[in-house]
Structures are given as C-alpha cells and as structure tokens.
Amino acid sequence: MSLRKSAKLIATLVLGVSCIAAADTLTFTSSVSGPASLLTNTTGTSATTFVENFLNFASSDFGADKEATLNVHAVDPAGLINGVTFTIFGNFSGLGSAQFNINSGAGSGTFSTAFITGFIAFAPSTNVNLVAVLDLDDAGDSASITQVRYQFSTQPVPEPSVIVLLAIGLGATLLKKRTLGC
C-alpha cells in the first residue's frame, strides 16, 4: 500500500472514530406563554429532540386570544448546533388555520393540514434560542395546535486525543516517507 493511501486510511479511520466518540446530548429549557388557561407539557425530549405538547390550544378554548409563544433554549457542550428541523402538528376543520413565526421569520408560514415541517440553518453554536409565535385563526370553523417538535442537528467537535492520534499517524507516515527517500 502506498504511503499516500496509508495516510488517507489513517485519517479516515481517526476522523470516523472522532465523529462516533462525539455523540451529542443536548440540554433544554423552555417556557410557554399565552392565555391564562393554556395547558402544555414537555415530553419526548431525547439527545437532540425537544417536544412540547399543547393540551388545549384550540380556537374554541380561548375566544379572541389565540396566540401562544414557545421559548426553547438548547445547549450542546460537546459540539455545535447548526440547524433545527421543526414540525408543528394541528387539527383543523373548514377554513381554520394556524400561523407560525420562528425566530423572527427564519421559519414562518400558515398551515391547515395535520402538520407542517421545515428546516432552519444557522451559524454553528453551542447555545441556540428558538422563539415560536403560534397564532390560531378559526375563520368561523376550528383550529388547534397539538404539538411542536424540534430535531436539532449538530456537527461534532473532534476530541483532543483523536487529533493527537491523527498527528502521530501522519507524522509517522511522513517520517517513513523521508527515510525511504520517496
């Protein structure tokens, strides 16, 4: 095997191990504001997923005040958060719909189907704040939002020991090349 192929193999193996070793577990804090009788609970949080259930966010429950705000703060000490896939679930009849605005328009729109999904990319960061404003419009029919789900994407930061191992492997390859006169 040539020295160049050996160096590529070592780099591939070491970088592959660094991605496996840097599995992310994010921590989340959240708050919800809206009508006084709004009921929510946070369930289904996993390593990179946050789920907020809206137990009674329906147009029939709140009269004129049909807006809620969900604030989520995600922290990833082991890597960098570089995006989020959002999914908003709802129930609608007739002309009922819901509007959403995440982080001042980074993700926004109107929907009247069972769910809507989208992706928001941002500069890699260990801390991300998401503010989702949700507004129901029953248009004389019915509209509700039942759940907001965020699936965060991250890019791993290689562990220092992996970088050292890579440097040793590449250094040994170069030293061998120099001693063989290649």
Steps between C-alpha positions, in 0.01 A plus 500: 500500500642840407579758766232733366235228526622415852470862609149525354396178674635620836328838461169336404510258793599763754244757384231232485575404861490866606148539359383189684669606824340845494135390524295797614257531786335840513338656804178697464311767694166634386209724584157555348291816523149561377145501634481442877329162463747361241622153603823351366752236593846413381546136401715294275821694543794288389863562415418748221118524496270733693119451507237735648142373511214750498213338690233763432628752245184514287312801367184390681677517838630857491265737322693795357833415666631227272875557515766310693878538514738208552857581608758221480866526595728214388858451620751259347826503700652219287446643154345773296131533417468602135131460423158385609222312328166616636167320476176658618192278535141625494135417442284713272154503350347716229697822457692466829877550483804589709784741444849449639807719519825353632790732580364810328420338169780245465219246480149632444177430322137398521366146499170316525617141462585238764860627521760724342874453507801706403871553567681804635879517460716730707864565578637219720461576870501317831190701608183555297185691594180437305190717538188368327191720483192290423170661400170323435242623248180299511326709228169395654599131501765340724877503536740355755872436545576180685880471494825674405802278442860616446767260372839670533789418267855528624852476373739319732813660634788248481638395836858621570631143532375421151678802355824395674461146363448637150812718530708203619377283211568766239839580656601133493392475137707805404802374696477163327477674163808710577711201615407298191580796275157500334 
